[in-house]
Amino acid sequence: MKNKIIYITFITIIFVLILSSNVFASDPKLISTLNGAFEKLEGYLLKLATPAAAVAIGTGVFMKKFSFGDEEKIRTAKRLIRGSLFSYGFILCVDLVLSLVKTLLT
């Protein structure tokens, strides 16, 4: 009885491992289409983030330059520049992490 349970457990584990591997089947068409759509969306967001960060930094620089000594405008400009740099760095780090995860999964 004990050997039969061990045998059935072993066969079940082997069966699950074979079915879970992608050696015998590929992704369904809907999944590959969704993956392609997300990759395109990620590319568009990265292409949009670069000019948006440049415009935000440029606005902060001009705001600081033309503040004429107003401390509040200078603080606002510094916050704008710092925030846009951190946001752009965060977007690039997320892209790096997603690329790393994608290469580890394939």
Residue pairs with C-beta under 8 A, 6 or more apart in sequence:
18 24
26 32
27 35
42 95
42 98
45 91
46 91
46 95
49 88
49 91
50 88
53 84
53 85
53 87
53 88
56 80
56 81
56 83
56 84
57 80
57 81
57 84
57 85
59 80
60 77
60 78
60 80
60 81
60 84
61 77
61 81
63 73
63 76
63 77
63 80
64 73
64 74
64 77
64 78
64 81
67 73
67 74
67 77
